[in-house]
Amino acid sequence: MKPRTKPYTAIGIRRVPCVRCGAKGYASWHVCADNNRMRVLCAGCDVALNEMVMRWAWGDGREADLTAYRTKVEAEL
């Protein structure tokens, strides 16, 4: 299968399982080191990835933002 480099639609995301755990897709992402291939994440993996990157970039100074994002994602499920 050819690697996907174009963004998924909202409907398309829900049709593809999470690249990490296989759960229902929630969000897509890409990273330069992965040749900008679009990957789908479930809600839990999306929150975990955001938490990891936010803490890497800003330390613990953005906990309120992380809590707000987690709450937003949970409300959408």
PyMOL Python script that loads the backbone (N, CA, C, O; Angstrom):
from pymol import cmd

cmd.read_pdbstr("""\
ATOM      1  N   MET A   1       0.834  -1.176   0.000  1.00  0.00           N
ATOM      2  CA  MET A   1       0.000   0.000   0.000  1.00  0.00           C
ATOM      3  C   MET A   1       0.883   1.245   0.000  1.00  0.00           C
ATOM      4  O   MET A   1       1.878   1.303   0.723  1.00  0.00           O
ATOM      5  N   LYS A   2       0.530   2.214  -0.790  1.00  0.00           N
ATOM      6  CA  LYS A   2       1.281   3.469  -0.888  1.00  0.00           C
ATOM      7  C   LYS A   2       1.104   4.289   0.400  1.00  0.00           C
ATOM      8  O   LYS A   2      -0.020   4.425   0.882  1.00  0.00           O
ATOM      9  N   PRO A   3       2.191   4.838   0.965  1.00  0.00           N
ATOM     10  CA  PRO A   3       2.069   5.660   2.175  1.00  0.00           C
ATOM     11  C   PRO A   3       1.189   6.881   1.924  1.00  0.00           C
ATOM     12  O   PRO A   3       1.258   7.501   0.863  1.00  0.00           O
ATOM     13  N   ARG A   4       0.372   7.214   2.897  1.00  0.00           N
ATOM     14  CA  ARG A   4      -0.527   8.361   2.758  1.00  0.00           C
ATOM     15  C   ARG A   4       0.200   9.628   3.172  1.00  0.00           C
ATOM     16  O   ARG A   4       0.770   9.701   4.261  1.00  0.00           O
ATOM     17  N   THR A   5       0.176  10.620   2.302  1.00  0.00           N
ATOM     18  CA  THR A   5       0.814  11.898   2.615  1.00  0.00           C
ATOM     19  C   THR A   5      -0.185  13.049   2.635  1.00  0.00           C
ATOM     20  O   THR A   5       0.161  14.159   3.039  1.00  0.00           O
ATOM     21  N   LYS A   6      -1.420  12.797   2.202  1.00  0.00           N
ATOM     22  CA  LYS A   6      -2.467  13.822   2.251  1.00  0.00           C
ATOM     23  C   LYS A   6      -3.272  13.647   3.535  1.00  0.00           C
ATOM     24  O   LYS A   6      -3.451  12.522   4.000  1.00  0.00           O
ATOM     25  N   PRO A   7      -3.756  14.736   4.110  1.00  0.00           N
ATOM     26  CA  PRO A   7      -4.545  14.634   5.341  1.00  0.00           C
ATOM     27  C   PRO A   7      -5.806  13.783   5.142  1.00  0.00           C
ATOM     28  O   PRO A   7      -6.405  13.769   4.067  1.00  0.00           O
ATOM     29  N   TYR A   8      -6.183  13.085   6.198  1.00  0.00           N
ATOM     30  CA  TYR A   8      -7.432  12.341   6.198  1.00  0.00           C
ATOM     31  C   TYR A   8      -8.594  13.303   6.394  1.00  0.00           C
ATOM     32  O   TYR A   8      -8.436  14.354   7.014  1.00  0.00           O
ATOM     33  N   THR A   9      -9.748  12.949   5.871  1.00  0.00           N
ATOM     34  CA  THR A   9     -10.971  13.693   6.184  1.00  0.00           C
ATOM     35  C   THR A   9     -11.450  13.240   7.554  1.00  0.00           C
ATOM     36  O   THR A   9     -10.954  12.246   8.086  1.00  0.00           O
ATOM     37  N   ALA A  10     -12.403  13.951   8.127  1.00  0.00           N
ATOM     38  CA  ALA A  10     -12.957  13.552   9.425  1.00  0.00           C
ATOM     39  C   ALA A  10     -13.575  12.161   9.343  1.00  0.00           C
ATOM     40  O   ALA A  10     -13.437  11.362  10.269  1.00  0.00           O
ATOM     41  N   ILE A  11     -14.247  11.874   8.249  1.00  0.00           N
ATOM     42  CA  ILE A  11     -14.847  10.541   8.070  1.00  0.00           C
ATOM     43  C   ILE A  11     -13.751   9.501   7.889  1.00  0.00           C
ATOM     44  O   ILE A  11     -13.833   8.408   8.451  1.00  0.00           O
ATOM     45  N   GLY A  12     -12.730   9.829   7.113  1.00  0.00           N
ATOM     46  CA  GLY A  12     -11.638   8.903   6.867  1.00  0.00           C
ATOM     47  C   GLY A  12     -10.899   8.510   8.133  1.00  0.00           C
ATOM     48  O   GLY A  12     -10.517   7.351   8.292  1.00  0.00           O
ATOM     49  N   ILE A  13     -10.693   9.457   9.034  1.00  0.00           N
ATOM     50  CA  ILE A  13     -10.007   9.171  10.294  1.00  0.00           C
ATOM     51  C   ILE A  13     -10.746   8.087  11.066  1.00  0.00           C
ATOM     52  O   ILE A  13     -10.122   7.178  11.614  1.00  0.00           O
ATOM     53  N   ARG A  14     -12.062   8.177  11.110  1.00  0.00           N
ATOM     54  CA  ARG A  14     -12.858   7.199  11.873  1.00  0.00           C
ATOM     55  C   ARG A  14     -12.824   5.814  11.239  1.00  0.00           C
ATOM     56  O   ARG A  14     -13.146   4.829  11.903  1.00  0.00           O
ATOM     57  N   ARG A  15     -12.444   5.721   9.975  1.00  0.00           N
ATOM     58  CA  ARG A  15     -12.405   4.433   9.279  1.00  0.00           C
ATOM     59  C   ARG A  15     -11.073   3.703   9.433  1.00  0.00           C
ATOM     60  O   ARG A  15     -10.965   2.524   9.098  1.00  0.00           O
ATOM     61  N   VAL A  16     -10.058   4.407   9.940  1.00  0.00           N
ATOM     62  CA  VAL A  16      -8.718   3.835  10.044  1.00  0.00           C
ATOM     63  C   VAL A  16      -8.404   3.603  11.522  1.00  0.00           C
ATOM     64  O   VAL A  16      -8.654   4.481  12.347  1.00  0.00           O
ATOM     65  N   PRO A  17      -7.859   2.434  11.868  1.00  0.00           N
ATOM     66  CA  PRO A  17      -7.515   2.185  13.273  1.00  0.00           C
ATOM     67  C   PRO A  17      -6.258   2.956  13.700  1.00  0.00           C
ATOM     68  O   PRO A  17      -5.444   3.359  12.869  1.00  0.00           O
ATOM     69  N   CYS A  18      -6.125   3.144  14.980  1.00  0.00           N
ATOM     70  CA  CYS A  18      -4.964   3.816  15.567  1.00  0.00           C
ATOM     71  C   CYS A  18      -3.690   3.062  15.192  1.00  0.00           C
ATOM     72  O   CYS A  18      -3.630   1.837  15.304  1.00  0.00           O
ATOM     73  N   VAL A  19      -2.691   3.787  14.754  1.00  0.00           N
ATOM     74  CA  VAL A  19      -1.423   3.193  14.350  1.00  0.00           C
ATOM     75  C   VAL A  19      -0.701   2.563  15.538  1.00  0.00           C
ATOM     76  O   VAL A  19       0.101   1.648  15.352  1.00  0.00           O
ATOM     77  N   ARG A  20      -0.968   3.029  16.735  1.00  0.00           N
ATOM     78  CA  ARG A  20      -0.261   2.539  17.922  1.00  0.00           C
ATOM     79  C   ARG A  20      -0.966   1.358  18.582  1.00  0.00           C
ATOM     80  O   ARG A  20      -0.322   0.365  18.918  1.00  0.00           O
ATOM     81  N   CYS A  21      -2.299   1.458  18.773  1.00  0.00           N
ATOM     82  CA  CYS A  21      -2.979   0.412  19.545  1.00  0.00           C
ATOM     83  C   CYS A  21      -4.108  -0.280  18.796  1.00  0.00           C
ATOM     84  O   CYS A  21      -4.622  -1.294  19.268  1.00  0.00           O
ATOM     85  N   GLY A  22      -4.504   0.240  17.645  1.00  0.00           N
ATOM     86  CA  GLY A  22      -5.557  -0.393  16.857  1.00  0.00           C
ATOM     87  C   GLY A  22      -6.980   0.023  17.207  1.00  0.00           C
ATOM     88  O   GLY A  22      -7.931  -0.460  16.593  1.00  0.00           O
ATOM     89  N   ALA A  23      -7.140   0.916  18.187  1.00  0.00           N
ATOM     90  CA  ALA A  23      -8.481   1.381  18.569  1.00  0.00           C
ATOM     91  C   ALA A  23      -9.047   2.304  17.479  1.00  0.00           C
ATOM     92  O   ALA A  23      -8.358   2.634  16.514  1.00  0.00           O
ATOM     93  N   LYS A  24     -10.287   2.706  17.646  1.00  0.00           N
ATOM     94  CA  LYS A  24     -10.972   3.570  16.681  1.00  0.00           C
ATOM     95  C   LYS A  24     -10.229   4.893  16.497  1.00  0.00           C
ATOM     96  O   LYS A  24      -9.845   5.535  17.475  1.00  0.00           O
ATOM     97  N   GLY A  25     -10.028   5.299  15.242  1.00  0.00           N
ATOM     98  CA  GLY A  25      -9.318   6.529  14.940  1.00  0.00           C
ATOM     99  C   GLY A  25     -10.038   7.764  15.444  1.00  0.00           C
ATOM    100  O   GLY A  25     -11.267   7.832  15.432  1.00  0.00           O
ATOM    101  N   TYR A  26      -9.253   8.748  15.890  1.00  0.00           N
ATOM    102  CA  TYR A  26      -9.797  10.004  16.404  1.00  0.00           C
ATOM    103  C   TYR A  26      -9.125  11.212  15.753  1.00  0.00           C
ATOM    104  O   TYR A  26      -9.797  12.193  15.435  1.00  0.00           O
ATOM    105  N   ALA A  27      -7.813  11.152  15.552  1.00  0.00           N
ATOM    106  CA  ALA A  27      -7.057  12.285  15.024  1.00  0.00           C
ATOM    107  C   ALA A  27      -5.940  11.763  14.119  1.00  0.00           C
ATOM    108  O   ALA A  27      -5.555  10.597  14.199  1.00  0.00           O
ATOM    109  N   SER A  28      -5.432  12.635  13.267  1.00  0.00           N
ATOM    110  CA  SER A  28      -4.296  12.249  12.431  1.00  0.00           C
ATOM    111  C   SER A  28      -3.111  13.145  12.734  1.00  0.00           C
ATOM    112  O   SER A  28      -3.278  14.255  13.241  1.00  0.00           O
ATOM    113  N   TRP A  29      -1.935  12.673  12.430  1.00  0.00           N
ATOM    114  CA  TRP A  29      -0.725  13.439  12.654  1.00  0.00           C
ATOM    115  C   TRP A  29       0.343  12.960  11.687  1.00  0.00           C
ATOM    116  O   TRP A  29       0.220  11.899  11.075  1.00  0.00           O
ATOM    117  N   HIS A  30       1.387  13.754  11.561  1.00  0.00           N
ATOM    118  CA  HIS A  30       2.552  13.344  10.781  1.00  0.00           C
ATOM    119  C   HIS A  30       3.784  13.991  11.380  1.00  0.00           C
ATOM    120  O   HIS A  30       3.703  14.998  12.083  1.00  0.00           O
ATOM    121  N   VAL A  31       4.918  13.394  11.087  1.00  0.00           N
ATOM    122  CA  VAL A  31       6.178  13.905  11.609  1.00  0.00           C
ATOM    123  C   VAL A  31       7.228  13.808  10.494  1.00  0.00           C
ATOM    124  O   VAL A  31       7.234  12.850   9.721  1.00  0.00           O
ATOM    125  N   CYS A  32       8.084  14.773  10.423  1.00  0.00           N
ATOM    126  CA  CYS A  32       9.078  14.845   9.343  1.00  0.00           C
ATOM    127  C   CYS A  32       9.934  13.581   9.266  1.00  0.00           C
ATOM    128  O   CYS A  32      10.200  13.089   8.169  1.00  0.00           O
ATOM    129  N   ALA A  33      10.364  13.052  10.396  1.00  0.00           N
ATOM    130  CA  ALA A  33      11.245  11.887  10.409  1.00  0.00           C
ATOM    131  C   ALA A  33      10.560  10.625   9.884  1.00  0.00           C
ATOM    132  O   ALA A  33      11.227   9.624   9.618  1.00  0.00           O
ATOM    133  N   ASP A  34       9.258  10.664   9.735  1.00  0.00           N
ATOM    134  CA  ASP A  34       8.482   9.542   9.203  1.00  0.00           C
ATOM    135  C   ASP A  34       8.074   9.844   7.759  1.00  0.00           C
ATOM    136  O   ASP A  34       7.065   9.333   7.273  1.00  0.00           O
ATOM    137  N   ASN A  35       8.858  10.668   7.085  1.00  0.00           N
ATOM    138  CA  ASN A  35       8.584  11.068   5.701  1.00  0.00           C
ATOM    139  C   ASN A  35       7.217  11.716   5.536  1.00  0.00           C
ATOM    140  O   ASN A  35       6.592  11.599   4.483  1.00  0.00           O
ATOM    141  N   ASN A  36       6.755  12.400   6.578  1.00  0.00           N
ATOM    142  CA  ASN A  36       5.476  13.112   6.563  1.00  0.00           C
ATOM    143  C   ASN A  36       4.283  12.221   6.224  1.00  0.00           C
ATOM    144  O   ASN A  36       3.285  12.698   5.684  1.00  0.00           O
ATOM    145  N   ARG A  37       4.381  10.954   6.532  1.00  0.00           N
ATOM    146  CA  ARG A  37       3.240  10.053   6.320  1.00  0.00           C
ATOM    147  C   ARG A  37       2.158  10.369   7.340  1.00  0.00           C
ATOM    148  O   ARG A  37       2.440  10.564   8.522  1.00  0.00           O
ATOM    149  N   MET A  38       0.938  10.417   6.879  1.00  0.00           N
ATOM    150  CA  MET A  38      -0.192  10.674   7.773  1.00  0.00           C
ATOM    151  C   MET A  38      -0.475   9.400   8.567  1.00  0.00           C
ATOM    152  O   MET A  38      -0.538   8.311   7.997  1.00  0.00           O
ATOM    153  N   ARG A  39      -0.641   9.535   9.856  1.00  0.00           N
ATOM    154  CA  ARG A  39      -0.938   8.418  10.756  1.00  0.00           C
ATOM    155  C   ARG A  39      -2.194   8.755  11.547  1.00  0.00           C
ATOM    156  O   ARG A  39      -2.446   9.922  11.847  1.00  0.00           O
ATOM    157  N   VAL A  40      -2.968   7.758  11.878  1.00  0.00           N
ATOM    158  CA  VAL A  40      -4.191   7.949  12.657  1.00  0.00           C
ATOM    159  C   VAL A  40      -3.948   7.482  14.085  1.00  0.00           C
ATOM    160  O   VAL A  40      -3.312   6.453  14.312  1.00  0.00           O
ATOM    161  N   LEU A  41      -4.460   8.248  15.045  1.00  0.00           N
ATOM    162  CA  LEU A  41      -4.374   7.913  16.464  1.00  0.00           C
ATOM    163  C   LEU A  41      -5.773   7.847  17.056  1.00  0.00           C
ATOM    164  O   LEU A  41      -6.670   8.563  16.611  1.00  0.00           O
ATOM    165  N   CYS A  42      -5.965   6.995  18.052  1.00  0.00           N
ATOM    166  CA  CYS A  42      -7.222   6.997  18.805  1.00  0.00           C
ATOM    167  C   CYS A  42      -7.174   8.165  19.784  1.00  0.00           C
ATOM    168  O   CYS A  42      -6.141   8.822  19.912  1.00  0.00           O
ATOM    169  N   ALA A  43      -8.266   8.426  20.467  1.00  0.00           N
ATOM    170  CA  ALA A  43      -8.328   9.556  21.398  1.00  0.00           C
ATOM    171  C   ALA A  43      -7.303   9.420  22.516  1.00  0.00           C
ATOM    172  O   ALA A  43      -6.633  10.394  22.860  1.00  0.00           O
ATOM    173  N   GLY A  44      -7.175   8.238  23.081  1.00  0.00           N
ATOM    174  CA  GLY A  44      -6.225   8.036  24.178  1.00  0.00           C
ATOM    175  C   GLY A  44      -4.785   8.251  23.761  1.00  0.00           C
ATOM    176  O   GLY A  44      -4.020   8.892  24.481  1.00  0.00           O
ATOM    177  N   CYS A  45      -4.407   7.727  22.610  1.00  0.00           N
ATOM    178  CA  CYS A  45      -3.034   7.900  22.113  1.00  0.00           C
ATOM    179  C   CYS A  45      -2.785   9.344  21.693  1.00  0.00           C
ATOM    180  O   CYS A  45      -1.672   9.846  21.845  1.00  0.00           O
ATOM    181  N   ASP A  46      -3.801  10.014  21.167  1.00  0.00           N
ATOM    182  CA  ASP A  46      -3.669  11.423  20.806  1.00  0.00           C
ATOM    183  C   ASP A  46      -3.389  12.269  22.041  1.00  0.00           C
ATOM    184  O   ASP A  46      -2.501  13.122  22.020  1.00  0.00           O
ATOM    185  N   VAL A  47      -4.134  12.041  23.108  1.00  0.00           N
ATOM    186  CA  VAL A  47      -3.922  12.785  24.357  1.00  0.00           C
ATOM    187  C   VAL A  47      -2.532  12.478  24.908  1.00  0.00           C
ATOM    188  O   VAL A  47      -1.818  13.387  25.333  1.00  0.00           O
ATOM    189  N   ALA A  48      -2.145  11.206  24.904  1.00  0.00           N
ATOM    190  CA  ALA A  48      -0.832  10.825  25.432  1.00  0.00           C
ATOM    191  C   ALA A  48       0.300  11.466  24.625  1.00  0.00           C
ATOM    192  O   ALA A  48       1.279  11.938  25.202  1.00  0.00           O
ATOM    193  N   LEU A  49       0.173  11.485  23.298  1.00  0.00           N
ATOM    194  CA  LEU A  49       1.199  12.096  22.458  1.00  0.00           C
ATOM    195  C   LEU A  49       1.284  13.603  22.710  1.00  0.00           C
ATOM    196  O   LEU A  49       2.377  14.160  22.814  1.00  0.00           O
ATOM    197  N   ASN A  50       0.129  14.253  22.808  1.00  0.00           N
ATOM    198  CA  ASN A  50       0.122  15.688  23.094  1.00  0.00           C
ATOM    199  C   ASN A  50       0.759  15.983  24.450  1.00  0.00           C
ATOM    200  O   ASN A  50       1.521  16.941  24.584  1.00  0.00           O
ATOM    201  N   GLU A  51       0.450  15.167  25.452  1.00  0.00           N
ATOM    202  CA  GLU A  51       1.041  15.369  26.771  1.00  0.00           C
ATOM    203  C   GLU A  51       2.558  15.208  26.720  1.00  0.00           C
ATOM    204  O   GLU A  51       3.289  16.009  27.302  1.00  0.00           O
ATOM    205  N   MET A  52       3.030  14.178  26.029  1.00  0.00           N
ATOM    206  CA  MET A  52       4.459  13.927  25.944  1.00  0.00           C
ATOM    207  C   MET A  52       5.185  15.094  25.257  1.00  0.00           C
ATOM    208  O   MET A  52       6.215  15.564  25.740  1.00  0.00           O
ATOM    209  N   VAL A  53       4.640  15.548  24.139  1.00  0.00           N
ATOM    210  CA  VAL A  53       5.294  16.620  23.389  1.00  0.00           C
ATOM    211  C   VAL A  53       5.223  17.947  24.146  1.00  0.00           C
ATOM    212  O   VAL A  53       6.205  18.687  24.192  1.00  0.00           O
ATOM    213  N   MET A  54       4.076  18.247  24.734  1.00  0.00           N
ATOM    214  CA  MET A  54       3.957  19.501  25.486  1.00  0.00           C
ATOM    215  C   MET A  54       4.934  19.521  26.663  1.00  0.00           C
ATOM    216  O   MET A  54       5.552  20.552  26.931  1.00  0.00           O
ATOM    217  N   ARG A  55       5.080  18.406  27.362  1.00  0.00           N
ATOM    218  CA  ARG A  55       6.013  18.366  28.494  1.00  0.00           C
ATOM    219  C   ARG A  55       7.457  18.436  28.011  1.00  0.00           C
ATOM    220  O   ARG A  55       8.304  19.039  28.669  1.00  0.00           O
ATOM    221  N   TRP A  56       7.739  17.827  26.871  1.00  0.00           N
ATOM    222  CA  TRP A  56       9.084  17.904  26.307  1.00  0.00           C
ATOM    223  C   TRP A  56       9.422  19.356  25.957  1.00  0.00           C
ATOM    224  O   TRP A  56      10.519  19.830  26.251  1.00  0.00           O
ATOM    225  N   ALA A  57       8.496  20.045  25.343  1.00  0.00           N
ATOM    226  CA  ALA A  57       8.748  21.409  24.871  1.00  0.00           C
ATOM    227  C   ALA A  57       8.681  22.452  25.981  1.00  0.00           C
ATOM    228  O   ALA A  57       9.486  23.383  26.003  1.00  0.00           O
ATOM    229  N   TRP A  58       7.734  22.307  26.900  1.00  0.00           N
ATOM    230  CA  TRP A  58       7.507  23.367  27.894  1.00  0.00           C
ATOM    231  C   TRP A  58       7.589  22.902  29.342  1.00  0.00           C
ATOM    232  O   TRP A  58       7.265  23.677  30.242  1.00  0.00           O
ATOM    233  N   GLY A  59       7.995  21.707  29.592  1.00  0.00           N
ATOM    234  CA  GLY A  59       8.055  21.213  30.966  1.00  0.00           C
ATOM    235  C   GLY A  59       6.654  21.100  31.546  1.00  0.00           C
ATOM    236  O   GLY A  59       5.694  20.816  30.830  1.00  0.00           O
ATOM    237  N   ASP A  60       6.548  21.321  32.828  1.00  0.00           N
ATOM    238  CA  ASP A  60       5.251  21.186  33.497  1.00  0.00           C
ATOM    239  C   ASP A  60       4.476  22.499  33.556  1.00  0.00           C
ATOM    240  O   ASP A  60       3.462  22.585  34.250  1.00  0.00           O
ATOM    241  N   GLY A  61       4.932  23.510  32.844  1.00  0.00           N
ATOM    242  CA  GLY A  61       4.290  24.818  32.898  1.00  0.00           C
ATOM    243  C   GLY A  61       2.990  24.917  32.129  1.00  0.00           C
ATOM    244  O   GLY A  61       2.348  25.966  32.163  1.00  0.00           O
ATOM    245  N   ARG A  62       2.580  23.881  31.444  1.00  0.00           N
ATOM    246  CA  ARG A  62       1.364  23.951  30.615  1.00  0.00           C
ATOM    247  C   ARG A  62       0.324  22.922  31.063  1.00  0.00           C
ATOM    248  O   ARG A  62      -0.487  22.478  30.251  1.00  0.00           O
ATOM    249  N   GLU A  63       0.337  22.544  32.322  1.00  0.00           N
ATOM    250  CA  GLU A  63      -0.592  21.533  32.827  1.00  0.00           C
ATOM    251  C   GLU A  63      -2.053  21.933  32.623  1.00  0.00           C
ATOM    252  O   GLU A  63      -2.891  21.078  32.336  1.00  0.00           O
ATOM    253  N   ALA A  64      -2.366  23.216  32.767  1.00  0.00           N
ATOM    254  CA  ALA A  64      -3.749  23.664  32.570  1.00  0.00           C
ATOM    255  C   ALA A  64      -4.189  23.425  31.122  1.00  0.00           C
ATOM    256  O   ALA A  64      -5.329  23.034  30.874  1.00  0.00           O
ATOM    257  N   ASP A  65      -3.290  23.658  30.179  1.00  0.00           N
ATOM    258  CA  ASP A  65      -3.608  23.411  28.768  1.00  0.00           C
ATOM    259  C   ASP A  65      -3.822  21.923  28.516  1.00  0.00           C
ATOM    260  O   ASP A  65      -4.728  21.539  27.776  1.00  0.00           O
ATOM    261  N   LEU A  66      -2.996  21.091  29.128  1.00  0.00           N
ATOM    262  CA  LEU A  66      -3.136  19.642  28.956  1.00  0.00           C
ATOM    263  C   LEU A  66      -4.456  19.150  29.538  1.00  0.00           C
ATOM    264  O   LEU A  66      -5.135  18.322  28.932  1.00  0.00           O
ATOM    265  N   THR A  67      -4.813  19.653  30.695  1.00  0.00           N
ATOM    266  CA  THR A  67      -6.082  19.265  31.317  1.00  0.00           C
ATOM    267  C   THR A  67      -7.253  19.706  30.450  1.00  0.00           C
ATOM    268  O   THR A  67      -8.205  18.950  30.258  1.00  0.00           O
ATOM    269  N   ALA A  68      -7.189  20.916  29.930  1.00  0.00           N
ATOM    270  CA  ALA A  68      -8.259  21.419  29.066  1.00  0.00           C
ATOM    271  C   ALA A  68      -8.384  20.575  27.798  1.00  0.00           C
ATOM    272  O   ALA A  68      -9.499  20.288  27.360  1.00  0.00           O
ATOM    273  N   TYR A  69      -7.263  20.175  27.204  1.00  0.00           N
ATOM    274  CA  TYR A  69      -7.309  19.355  25.987  1.00  0.00           C
ATOM    275  C   TYR A  69      -7.885  17.981  26.288  1.00  0.00           C
ATOM    276  O   TYR A  69      -8.727  17.479  25.543  1.00  0.00           O
ATOM    277  N   ARG A  70      -7.433  17.372  27.380  1.00  0.00           N
ATOM    278  CA  ARG A  70      -7.955  16.055  27.774  1.00  0.00           C
ATOM    279  C   ARG A  70      -9.464  16.123  27.985  1.00  0.00           C
ATOM    280  O   ARG A  70     -10.187  15.231  27.543  1.00  0.00           O
ATOM    281  N   THR A  71      -9.949  17.164  28.653  1.00  0.00           N
ATOM    282  CA  THR A  71     -11.374  17.347  28.906  1.00  0.00           C
ATOM    283  C   THR A  71     -12.133  17.511  27.597  1.00  0.00           C
ATOM    284  O   THR A  71     -13.209  16.935  27.432  1.00  0.00           O
ATOM    285  N   LYS A  72     -11.588  18.291  26.660  1.00  0.00           N
ATOM    286  CA  LYS A  72     -12.213  18.510  25.351  1.00  0.00           C
ATOM    287  C   LYS A  72     -12.343  17.191  24.596  1.00  0.00           C
ATOM    288  O   LYS A  72     -13.404  16.893  24.047  1.00  0.00           O
ATOM    289  N   VAL A  73     -11.281  16.407  24.566  1.00  0.00           N
ATOM    290  CA  VAL A  73     -11.314  15.127  23.841  1.00  0.00           C
ATOM    291  C   VAL A  73     -12.324  14.183  24.473  1.00  0.00           C
ATOM    292  O   VAL A  73     -13.104  13.548  23.763  1.00  0.00           O
ATOM    293  N   GLU A  74     -12.320  14.082  25.785  1.00  0.00           N
ATOM    294  CA  GLU A  74     -13.264  13.197  26.477  1.00  0.00           C
ATOM    295  C   GLU A  74     -14.704  13.610  26.195  1.00  0.00           C
ATOM    296  O   GLU A  74     -15.575  12.750  26.062  1.00  0.00           O
ATOM    297  N   ALA A  75     -14.970  14.911  26.104  1.00  0.00           N
ATOM    298  CA  ALA A  75     -16.331  15.397  25.841  1.00  0.00           C
ATOM    299  C   ALA A  75     -16.793  15.045  24.434  1.00  0.00           C
ATOM    300  O   ALA A  75     -17.990  14.895  24.193  1.00  0.00           O
ATOM    301  N   GLU A  76     -15.854  14.914  23.507  1.00  0.00           N
ATOM    302  CA  GLU A  76     -16.202  14.603  22.122  1.00  0.00           C
ATOM    303  C   GLU A  76     -16.478  13.123  21.884  1.00  0.00           C
ATOM    304  O   GLU A  76     -17.028  12.756  20.845  1.00  0.00           O
ATOM    305  N   LEU A  77     -16.107  12.281  22.822  1.00  0.00           N
ATOM    306  CA  LEU A  77     -16.298  10.830  22.641  1.00  0.00           C
ATOM    307  C   LEU A  77     -17.707  10.393  22.944  1.00  0.00           C
ATOM    308  O   LEU A  77     -18.022   9.208  22.838  1.00  0.00           O
TER     309      LEU A  77
END
""", "prot")
cmd.dss("prot")
cmd.show_as("cartoon", "prot")
cmd.util.cbc("prot")
cmd.orient("prot")
